[in-house]
Amino acid sequence: MPAIIGLQAITHALDEIDHLPPAEYAPGVDRAAVGVRSFVQEINAIWRGEVMPEALIGIINDARERLDVARSSGVEFVFAVDPGVMPPIPVATIDGWIRDYTIDGELWLAPPTLQVRASLPVAFLKEPSGRPPPPALISAIVDALPACLWRRAPRMRQLYHALDDAGKPTGFLARPMTELPAGRPLLRLVVQAGRQIDQEADALGRPNMQRVGESS
């Protein structure tokens, strides 16, 4: 059916969406969302009153998943050394990133002096609609985070201090933001909608951490 072919075409296109020019990324996501919604409605209308085949359900879910990933994608930074120590990032440096590279979305950073093993996230950068950030901005952040590697990530992983029954830290774990494990979140939001926030805590090196369930 044309609707099935259309869904599969959108799914394939979303896999390649990072190759679009930055200005075309958000409109591309919007067009994909309209297409997915339209094709799914058409398929549901055709199969109304009938049991939809599992393969067709999988095609629909795959298209929706790719669309969700396109919207939530960002850049994750992890240490290449084990363990790594998070350096302090001055307020002026973050202001420079916003001014020189136009951060329109969010930037999350681990607190200064935090020591974590390789592969755990210490920073996450997400631009609106999930579009790839400018390479120059990624390079500037890497320069401020010695021994760090970066990768395009489908979703942000929050870094937590795992806690025992007595509330004492027992180690670290990283989980998607959609999950709420027992623990203390460590990555804090320092830029939102292109504006730096929590400047006092950042300047003093305070981690500004809350337990899961507390307001941020």
C-alpha positions as CSV (number, residue, x, y, z in Angstrom):
1,M,0.0,0.0,0.0
2,P,1.2,3.6,-0.7
3,A,0.9,4.4,3.0
4,I,3.3,1.6,4.0
5,I,5.7,2.6,1.3
6,G,5.5,6.2,2.5
7,L,6.2,5.3,6.1
8,Q,9.2,3.3,5.1
9,A,10.5,6.1,3.0
10,I,10.1,8.6,5.9
11,T,11.9,6.2,8.2
12,H,14.8,5.9,5.8
13,A,14.9,9.7,5.3
14,L,15.0,10.2,9.1
15,D,18.1,8.0,9.3
16,E,19.9,10.5,7.0
17,I,18.4,13.7,8.4
18,D,21.7,14.8,9.9
19,H,23.0,15.4,6.4
20,L,20.5,18.3,5.9
21,P,21.8,21.9,6.3
22,P,21.1,23.1,9.8
23,A,18.4,25.5,8.6
24,E,16.5,22.7,7.0
25,Y,16.6,20.2,9.9
26,A,13.6,21.5,11.9
27,P,11.4,21.9,8.8
28,G,12.5,18.4,7.8
29,V,11.4,17.0,11.1
30,D,8.1,18.8,10.9
31,R,7.4,17.4,7.4
32,A,8.3,13.9,8.6
33,A,5.9,14.3,11.6
34,V,3.0,15.4,9.3
35,G,3.8,12.5,7.0
36,V,3.9,9.9,9.7
37,R,0.7,11.1,11.2
38,S,-1.1,11.1,7.9
39,F,0.1,7.7,6.8
40,V,-0.7,6.1,10.2
41,Q,-4.2,7.6,10.1
42,E,-4.6,6.1,6.6
43,I,-3.4,2.7,7.7
44,N,-5.7,2.7,10.8
45,A,-8.6,3.6,8.6
46,I,-7.9,0.7,6.2
47,W,-7.5,-1.8,9.1
48,R,-10.4,-0.5,11.2
49,G,-12.2,-3.5,12.7
50,E,-9.4,-5.9,11.7
51,V,-6.4,-7.3,13.5
52,M,-3.4,-5.4,12.2
53,P,-0.4,-7.6,11.3
54,E,2.5,-7.5,13.7
55,A,4.9,-6.6,10.8
56,L,2.8,-3.5,10.0
57,I,2.7,-2.5,13.7
58,G,6.5,-2.8,13.6
59,I,6.7,-0.5,10.6
60,I,4.5,2.1,12.3
61,N,6.5,1.9,15.6
62,D,9.8,2.1,13.7
63,A,8.7,5.3,12.0
64,R,7.6,6.9,15.2
65,E,10.8,5.9,17.0
66,R,13.0,7.4,14.3
67,L,10.9,10.6,14.5
68,D,11.4,10.7,18.3
69,V,15.1,10.2,17.9
70,A,15.4,13.0,15.3
71,R,13.8,15.4,17.8
72,S,15.8,14.3,20.9
73,S,19.2,13.8,19.4
74,G,22.2,15.7,20.7
75,V,25.9,15.4,21.3
76,E,27.2,13.5,24.3
77,F,30.7,14.1,25.7
78,V,32.5,11.3,27.6
79,F,36.1,10.9,29.0
80,A,38.5,8.9,26.9
81,V,40.7,8.3,30.0
82,D,39.7,6.2,33.0
83,P,39.0,7.9,35.4
84,G,38.5,11.4,34.1
85,V,38.1,14.6,36.2
86,M,35.6,17.2,35.2
87,P,37.4,20.6,34.9
88,P,35.7,23.9,35.9
89,I,34.1,25.7,33.0
90,P,34.1,29.4,33.7
91,V,30.9,31.5,33.2
92,A,32.8,33.6,30.7
93,T,33.7,30.5,28.6
94,I,30.0,29.5,28.4
95,D,29.0,33.1,27.5
96,G,31.6,32.9,24.8
97,W,30.1,29.8,23.4
98,I,26.7,31.3,23.3
99,R,28.0,34.5,21.7
100,D,30.3,33.0,19.2
101,Y,28.5,29.9,18.2
102,T,24.8,30.7,19.0
103,I,23.7,27.9,21.3
104,D,19.9,27.9,20.8
105,G,19.1,24.9,22.8
106,E,20.4,23.2,26.0
107,L,23.8,22.5,27.5
108,W,24.2,20.2,30.5
109,L,27.5,19.8,32.4
110,A,28.8,17.7,35.3
111,P,30.0,19.6,38.4
112,P,33.7,20.6,38.6
113,T,36.1,18.1,40.1
114,L,33.7,15.2,39.6
115,Q,35.7,12.1,38.9
116,V,34.1,9.5,36.7
117,R,35.1,6.5,34.6
118,A,35.4,6.6,30.8
119,S,32.2,6.1,28.8
120,L,29.9,8.0,31.3
121,P,28.4,11.3,30.1
122,V,29.9,14.5,31.5
123,A,28.2,16.9,29.1
124,F,25.3,16.9,26.7
125,L,24.4,19.5,24.1
126,K,21.0,19.6,22.4
127,E,19.9,22.1,19.8
128,P,16.3,22.8,18.9
129,S,14.5,19.9,17.1
130,G,17.6,17.8,17.6
131,R,19.6,19.4,14.8
132,P,23.4,18.8,14.8
133,P,25.3,21.6,16.5
134,P,28.0,23.6,14.6
135,P,31.3,21.7,14.4
136,A,33.1,24.7,15.7
137,L,31.0,24.7,18.9
138,I,31.7,21.0,19.4
139,S,35.4,21.6,19.0
140,A,35.3,24.5,21.5
141,I,33.6,22.3,24.1
142,V,36.1,19.5,23.5
143,D,38.9,22.0,24.0
144,A,37.5,22.9,27.4
145,L,37.1,19.2,28.3
146,P,40.6,17.7,27.9
147,A,40.6,13.9,27.1
148,C,37.0,13.9,26.1
149,L,35.4,12.3,23.1
150,W,32.0,13.2,21.6
151,R,29.4,11.3,19.8
152,R,26.0,12.0,18.3
153,A,23.5,10.5,20.7
154,P,19.8,9.7,20.1
155,R,18.9,10.9,23.6
156,M,20.4,12.5,26.6
157,R,21.7,10.2,29.4
158,Q,21.6,11.7,32.8
159,L,24.5,10.8,35.1
160,Y,23.5,9.7,38.6
161,H,25.2,8.9,41.9
162,A,23.7,5.6,42.8
163,L,22.7,5.5,46.5
164,D,22.4,2.7,49.0
165,D,19.5,2.2,51.4
166,A,21.1,4.7,53.8
167,G,21.4,7.3,51.0
168,K,25.1,7.1,50.6
169,P,26.7,7.2,47.1
170,T,27.8,3.8,45.9
171,G,28.9,4.6,42.4
172,F,27.7,6.0,39.1
173,L,25.1,5.0,36.5
174,A,23.8,6.7,33.3
175,R,20.2,6.4,32.3
176,P,18.0,8.1,29.7
177,M,16.1,11.1,31.0
178,T,12.8,9.2,30.5
179,E,13.9,6.9,33.4
180,L,14.1,7.8,37.0
181,P,16.5,5.5,38.8
182,A,17.1,5.8,42.5
183,G,20.0,8.2,42.8
184,R,21.2,11.8,42.7
185,P,21.3,13.4,39.2
186,L,24.7,15.1,38.5
187,L,24.5,16.8,35.1
188,R,23.0,20.2,35.5
189,L,21.4,22.5,33.0
190,V,23.7,25.6,32.4
191,V,22.2,26.9,29.1
192,Q,18.6,26.8,28.2
193,A,17.0,28.4,25.1
194,G,20.3,30.1,24.3
195,R,20.7,31.7,27.7
196,Q,23.0,30.8,30.5
197,I,21.3,29.9,33.8
198,D,22.4,29.2,37.3
199,Q,25.5,31.5,36.9
200,E,26.1,31.9,40.6
201,A,26.3,28.1,41.2
202,D,28.5,27.7,38.2
203,A,30.9,30.5,39.2
204,L,31.3,29.0,42.7
205,G,31.6,25.5,41.5
206,R,28.5,24.3,43.3
207,P,27.0,21.2,41.7
208,N,23.4,22.3,42.3
209,M,22.2,18.7,42.6
210,Q,18.8,17.5,43.6
211,R,17.5,14.1,44.5
212,V,15.2,12.4,42.0
213,G,11.7,13.8,42.4
214,E,12.8,17.2,43.7
215,S,12.1,20.2,41.5
216,S,15.0,21.7,39.5
